[in-house]
Amino acid sequence: MSETSLNDKSEEQALFSRRVLLLAILVLLLFGVLVGRIVQLQIVDHDKYRTRSEQNRIQVQPLVPRRGLIYDRNGVLLADNRPIHNLAVVRELAGDLELTLAELGQKIELSEDDLESFAKRLDRRRRPYEAVMLKSHLTEEERAILAVHRHHFAGVEIISESVRHYPFAEMFAHSVGSVRRVNEDDIKSLDPVQYSGTEFIGKLGVEKFYERSLHGQVGYQQVEVDAYGRIRNELDVDHPMAGVGLRLQIDSDLQIAADAALGDRRGAIVAIEPRTGGILAMVSKPAYDPNGFVTGISTADYQALLGGRTRPMFNRAINGQYAPGSTFKMAVGLTALSSGVVTWPETIYDRGFFRLPGQRRMYRDWSWKQGNSGGQGVVNLNRAIYRSSNVFFYTMASRLKIDQLTDFGAQLGFGARTALDVADASAGLLPGPEWKRRVKKEIWYPGDTINLGIGQGDLLSTPLQLATYVSIIANRGRFVPPRMFLDSEAELAEDLAIPEPVTVSGPTPEDWEKMVDAMEDVVHRGNLGYGQAGTAWPYIGQDIAYRMAGKSGTAQVVGIKQGQEYKEAELDEYNRKHAWFVAFAPADDPMIAIAVIVENGGGGSGVASPVAREVADAWVLPRLTVANAGRVE
Amino acid sequence: MNIDFVRTLGRYGSGQPVRMRFQVLPDPVLVFLLILLMGCGLAILYSALHSSLDRLEGQAIKLAGGFAVMLVLANIHPREYLRFTPFVYVGGVFLLVLVEVFGDVAKGGQRWLQLGSSIRFQPSEILKLAVPLTVAWYLHDRTLPPRWRDVLIALGIIALPAGLIIIQPDLGTGLLVLAAGGGVVFLAGLPWRWLITAGTLVAAAAPILWTSLRGYQQQRILTLFDPESDPLGAGWNIIQSTTAIGSGGLRGKGLFEGTQSRLDFLPEAQTDFILAVIGEELGFVGIATFLVIYLLIVARCLHIAVQTKRTFDRLVAGSAGITLSVYVFVNVGMVCGLLPVVGVPLPLVSYGGTSALTLLATFGIVLSIYKHRNY
C-alpha cells in the first residue's frame, strides 16, 4: 500500500465510487420491486385479501338442537339424551401421530376397530384443526387417566356431546326405533343447513317417522376463531330450537308384559286400543340394544345382528309378512254373509276335505287323517269359526267371486299400509287375478280362491295388519287407523292427519255381533266333550276372568305334498309352522286387540294363544272394576 | 506506513499520535437511524408478542446489549479489525466444523453450538461479520481492480464458510454470507466480464444446484410459485403472510388490531414474518416507513464508504450496506411471496438476539470507520 501512487489511489477511489453508485441504483431497483409487490398486495388486491382474512377468522358454527324426548303414555321416558365423552385428535397439533397413538394405547385401551375407523375419518375432508374422533364413550376412569397425562399428549382432546340414550335398551328397539350416526349417504339427502352439526338421525321406528319434529331447528353462532380453531370471541348467536317431545300411545308396562309373554321365542306381538287405534305395545323378538348404534358397534357385532337365522335387526311386527292362515276366516265369513252366499243357520257337512267340482285336488282340513277319516261333521258359520273348519271356508270361497273377497279384505286393511305413523311398515299382500297376472304371469285359478278361503296361498300379512284387522272386528266394523302418536309438547313438523273412523261396508251390525260371539266361543266354549270345545279353550279358556274373543291361525313355512301328513317332530325347527293368535278383550267393550305370532311355534292355538292371554290379562285385569269382576262367571 | 503518517499528522497538527476520546455518537445520523429502527421494531414486536411485556423486555435488553457492543466497537480503530480479522475468520470456520461434528439439531438444521448449560449460539453468525471483513482484508493491499488470481482466492475465502453453512443446512444464512462477501469483491472492482461469466456459470449450474437442495428447500421454492398447491403445509406461511399484508391495505388495521397475527394464523409472526404484522397493522404506510429507514441506513453506510480513504475501510463499510440491503430484500421478498422461505429475519426488528448482535457489531465497525475516517 505504501508504494501505491497518488494517481492509482484516486483512480481506485473513482472506481470504488462508481461501484457504490451502481450498487445504490441496484438497491433502489430491488426495493422498487418490493414496493411494487406490496402495492399490489395492499392497494390493488386489498379487497381480496381483506375478504380472505375475514374468512380466516370468522366462522359460522352450527348449534345442534337438543333432540326431542320420547315418552310412553304414562310419561315414562323411552328415549332421552345423555352426555358422552369422546377422545379426539387434532392432526395438525398432534405431531408424530403414530407415536401419539402408540402412547395413548398404553394409557387406555384402543381397539383395532377404533384405530381403523379413526384412520378412515382422518382421510375424509375436514376443516384444518378439526378434531377427529378416536374413541367414543370414555369411561370415568379413562377420562381421569387422560386428564393426568394431558400435557403429555399434544393435540389430544376430550370432546363431550349429547347423544341419544334408550333406558330400556332392547325393550323398545322395534317400536321406538333408534338413531344412527349420520353417514355419507345420509348427507346427500339431508337438508345441509338443518343438519350441519347433527351427528345422529332417526333411522328406525318413531325416531325415523318423527325425525323432523324430534330434531328441532338448528341454531348458529358466529365466532372469531384462531388458527387452531379455538373460539376466541362470540360475535353473534341464533339459538337452536330443541326438538319436540313426543308422548306415544305405547304403555311401557304392557310392553314389558308382552315381551315377557313371548319370552325367548322368535315372534312378534302388536296390541292396539280399538277405540283410538293407539298402538299399546309392539314387540319383535329377538331384538337388539339400540344404544350400540349410538355408542358405536364393532363390525363383527353388527354382522351378527344382521346375519344368522334369528335376525335380531328384523322387525317382525311390521316387516314380518306371513300367511294369516285361519285368522283370515272371519273375513271370509263376513264376505260370504254380506254377499248373501251363506246365512248364520246354514250348515254344511265337513268330511275333512274339499274338492272343487271336476277336480282331483284335495283341499284338506287340519283335522284330516289318512283314509279321509277326519272332519268336523255338521258345521255352521259359528261352529266353523270356533272349530276352525277349513272345509266350511273352502265351500264359502268356492261360492264367492275372488273380487268380493279381495274387496272386503282391502276394507280390513289387507295388502295396504294403514298405520298412520309407523315408518317402513310392510304392506303384506292381498293377491287377486290382476296381481297374479302382473307378478306371476299366470291366470287366477279357482283353486287360488279356495286357498284364500283359509288365509293361505299368496296372502301375506304382518302382525301389525292382523292387529288392525282384529281391532276392526272388535269395533264391529269401525276402522280406526293405528298410530303410535298420543300427543306432543309442541306442534309437530309432520303432517299427521288423523282421519275420521270409517265403517266397513257389507256386514250388518248383527253379523258383526255374531262373529264376535263365534270368536268368544273359540276361547270360552268348553266342557262339552270331544270336538265341541273352542280351539283355544283348552289352553286359555278355562280360568279366564273376562270375556275374550280370539282366533288361532297357522302359517305354513314349507309346502306339504298332497296326501302327506304333517309330522312336526321330523321337521327342522326353522321349517315348522308359525303359530298365530288374534284376540280382543273384553268382548263387549274392547280395551285391547292383539295379534301374536310365534315363529316356527307349530300349528294351532297351543303356543300363541297363551301369549295373547297374558298380554290381555296385563291390560284388562287392572282395568276391570270390582263390580264388573263380580259379574263375570 | 501511510496510516502512521496520517495519524501523526493529526487534526490538531500536534505531531503526537492522536488519542481519540470515547464517543457515544461517532455518527449521529447512523446512530439515530438505528435507534429509530429499533424503536419502531420494538413497538411492532410488542404487538406481535401478543403484548407480552416479559418477552419484549428480553428483546429490549438484547438490543441494548447489542447497542453497547456497537458503541464499544465504534471506538476501536479500524486497524485493529484489519489485524484481527484473519483470526476471527479462522476461528469462525473452525467453529463451523465443530458444529458439523457436535452441533445441536434445532428445526432440522445443525446450527447451534451449546456452550455450557444455557448458552447456545450459531457460529454462522460470526461468519456473516467475518467473511466480508476477511475479503476486504485480503484485497486491501492488492492492486485494484483485482487480478484474476486474487479474485479466485477471495471467492475461496467466501465459499469455504458459505458452503459449510449451506450444508448445515441453513440456506438463508449461507446466501447472506455469499452476498456479503460477493459484495466486497464487487466493490473492489471486479471486472464486468467476470461478473457476466459468473452469472452464466450460475445459470448453467442451476439444475445441479437444484438437485443438491434438500427436499424441504426444494418444496419451499416450488410452493413459492403455487402456494395453493399445499395450503396447509408449505404454502400455509406464504398464504397467511400475503393475506395479512394485503388485508392491511393503505393504513392497516391499527396497532394490536391485526387478526392474522393476533389469532395465530400468521406463523413465525415475531421472528421471520414480522413484516406481515407491520403490513397488517400499519398498512402500506408502515411498511414504507420501515423500508425508508432501511434505505437511509444503507445510504448512510455507502456514504461513509465513499467518504473514507482506506481500502479496507471502504470495502467494509460498503459491504455493511450491501449486507443490510440483501437482508431486507430477502426477508421482505420472502414474506410477501416473491422469494422462497429461507429463514432470514427482518434486521433489528425480528425477535432474537444473535442476528441483531451481529448486525449491531457490523454497524459498530462502520461507526469506527466513520469516526477514524481522517486518521
Chai-1 contact restraints between the chains, C-beta under 6 A:
chainA,res_idxA,chainB,res_idxB,connection_type,confidence,min_distance_angstrom,max_distance_angstrom,comment,restraint_id
A,M1,B,D141,contact,1.0,0.0,6.0,A-B,restraint_1
A,S2,B,M1,contact,1.0,0.0,6.0,A-B,restraint_2
A,S2,B,N2,contact,1.0,0.0,6.0,A-B,restraint_3
A,E12,B,L144,contact,1.0,0.0,6.0,A-B,restraint_4
A,L15,B,G189,contact,1.0,0.0,6.0,A-B,restraint_5
A,F16,B,R314,contact,1.0,0.0,6.0,A-B,restraint_6
A,S17,B,V306,contact,1.0,0.0,6.0,A-B,restraint_7
A,R19,B,L187,contact,1.0,0.0,6.0,A-B,restraint_8
A,V20,B,L302,contact,1.0,0.0,6.0,A-B,restraint_9
A,V20,B,A305,contact,1.0,0.0,6.0,A-B,restraint_10
A,V20,B,V306,contact,1.0,0.0,6.0,A-B,restraint_11
A,V20,B,G318,contact,1.0,0.0,6.0,A-B,restraint_12
A,A24,B,L302,contact,1.0,0.0,6.0,A-B,restraint_13
A,V27,B,V298,contact,1.0,0.0,6.0,A-B,restraint_14
A,V27,B,S325,contact,1.0,0.0,6.0,A-B,restraint_15
A,L30,B,F329,contact,1.0,0.0,6.0,A-B,restraint_16
A,L34,B,V332,contact,1.0,0.0,6.0,A-B,restraint_17
A,R37,B,C336,contact,1.0,0.0,6.0,A-B,restraint_18
A,R37,B,L338,contact,1.0,0.0,6.0,A-B,restraint_19
A,I38,B,I287,contact,1.0,0.0,6.0,A-B,restraint_20
A,I38,B,C336,contact,1.0,0.0,6.0,A-B,restraint_21
A,L41,B,T242,contact,1.0,0.0,6.0,A-B,restraint_22
A,L41,B,I245,contact,1.0,0.0,6.0,A-B,restraint_23
A,L41,B,G246,contact,1.0,0.0,6.0,A-B,restraint_24
A,L41,B,C336,contact,1.0,0.0,6.0,A-B,restraint_25
A,Q42,B,G246,contact,1.0,0.0,6.0,A-B,restraint_26
A,Q42,B,G248,contact,1.0,0.0,6.0,A-B,restraint_27
A,Q42,B,G249,contact,1.0,0.0,6.0,A-B,restraint_28
A,Q42,B,F284,contact,1.0,0.0,6.0,A-B,restraint_29
A,D45,B,G246,contact,1.0,0.0,6.0,A-B,restraint_30
A,H46,B,G246,contact,1.0,0.0,6.0,A-B,restraint_31
A,H46,B,G249,contact,1.0,0.0,6.0,A-B,restraint_32
A,Y49,B,T243,contact,1.0,0.0,6.0,A-B,restraint_33
A,Y49,B,G246,contact,1.0,0.0,6.0,A-B,restraint_34
A,Y49,B,S247,contact,1.0,0.0,6.0,A-B,restraint_35
A,R50,B,S247,contact,1.0,0.0,6.0,A-B,restraint_36
A,R52,B,T243,contact,1.0,0.0,6.0,A-B,restraint_37
A,S53,B,T243,contact,1.0,0.0,6.0,A-B,restraint_38
A,S53,B,S247,contact,1.0,0.0,6.0,A-B,restraint_39
A,S53,B,Q260,contact,1.0,0.0,6.0,A-B,restraint_40
A,N56,B,F265,contact,1.0,0.0,6.0,A-B,restraint_41
A,R57,B,T259,contact,1.0,0.0,6.0,A-B,restraint_42
A,R57,B,L263,contact,1.0,0.0,6.0,A-B,restraint_43
A,P128,B,L232,contact,1.0,0.0,6.0,A-B,restraint_44
A,D226,B,L263,contact,1.0,0.0,6.0,A-B,restraint_45
A,D226,B,D264,contact,1.0,0.0,6.0,A-B,restraint_46
A,A227,B,D264,contact,1.0,0.0,6.0,A-B,restraint_47
A,A227,B,F265,contact,1.0,0.0,6.0,A-B,restraint_48
